[in-house]
């Protein structure tokens, strides 16, 4: 759709396209300090993703989310559905970390650790190895279809698909023991759900990293839209130094730029060519910028060749660009730091003192109390015993709180298999003479007979008549 404007519009007469067809971006390969860090991030993160499922720990897969058995193994720890509280806290820590690092140094997550960035870098590496440099890729894309082009493009997509399917297979391997999954794959006996998720996650990887790439960051990622709410003038972001670079223009290395009235930017456009989202950083901070610092590396190389000072494009702050002092320690940084430290410390402490045993006390609400034939006051309870340990246990139960109370239970030995929940009906009887208040506090103590450290203590209430 085009709009035709006349000189009366106070703008040059032109046709402006409101909707433009997407053009593929061919990021130029770049080397340098930040590129090295980015490659290291890719190797570490992808290496961990593909390698961890094959590790064993205490005769089980090191990291396994066993949904059918409701067990979640994370190295030496075993969690159950009742432990989802820890997952909630972990998500809070992840959110606080994102806020903290974004406020401090911009989009570090996007540029170095985001799955979209990591897998896109892997796909770009494969593409360059098969199709060649940026110029060769663009030339191949414009060339008519031939046997050679079909072979090169077909090989690239074949490797992309194999890599994507292996990614999907690994993803499912975190939920189904990966050795069993591999054996089933070789025997072509995968279940319907495993097959679905292998292909679904593989398709998502192939589509996002192979085809959509920067469109995911620009149009689909919500973080790109609300990141500005966490930025301030002291946030470390990638910026172009207009004062040094403008007016830009091409020149020879031997030319005197002052005589030509030029800044240090030679207008080589390499910063645009290496950008994975195709933006021009010289136009200022843009939400499409993922903070990968590829433009910093390539610009420093150009500055070095021209014998100009480096860091025309650099990590800096808005205050620094304006010649004002930068404040690293500021209220929001302190606030996020305190919250992050407190939440992380609380999670670590809770996991260290965590007891893999839970006891829920449910008092019978059909009657406040009842009187037995012997004249005793009786309350009825249902105890929910949850064994979250990796082995079965025999437990003993004790109740205290009122003098000479009597505990009646159907089974003296409470046996609970690993990961199971049992309901245990019990009755507590008390002589009315020993009842001092209408509602008395009781203490239920459940302890493993084989492991004395496996003990849980819960409070309950005993309701009875008040004898005056």
Secondary structure, DSSP 4 states (H G I P E B T S, - for coil): -EEE--GGGTS---EEESS-------PPP--SHHHHHHHHHHHHHHHHHHHHTT-EETTEESEEEETTTTEEEETTEEE-GGGHHHHHHHHHHHHHHHHHHHHHHSSHIIIII-HHHHHHHHHHHHHHHHH-SHHHHHHHHHSPP-HHHHHHHHHHHHHHHHHHHHHHHHHHTTTTTHHHHHHHHHTT---HHHHHHHHHHHHHHIIIIIIITHHIIIII-THHHHGGGG--TTS-EEEE-HHHHPSP----TTS-HHHHT--S-----HHHHT-TT---GGG---TT-----HHHHHHHHHHHHTT--S-SEEEE-HHHHTTPPP-SS-HHHHHHHHHHHHHHHHHHHHHHS--SEEEEEEE--S-S-EE-TTSEEEEEEEEEEEE-SSS-EEEEEEEESSTT-EEEES-SSEEE-TT-EEEEEEEEEEEGGG--SSEEEEEEEEEESS-TT-EEEEEEEEE-----
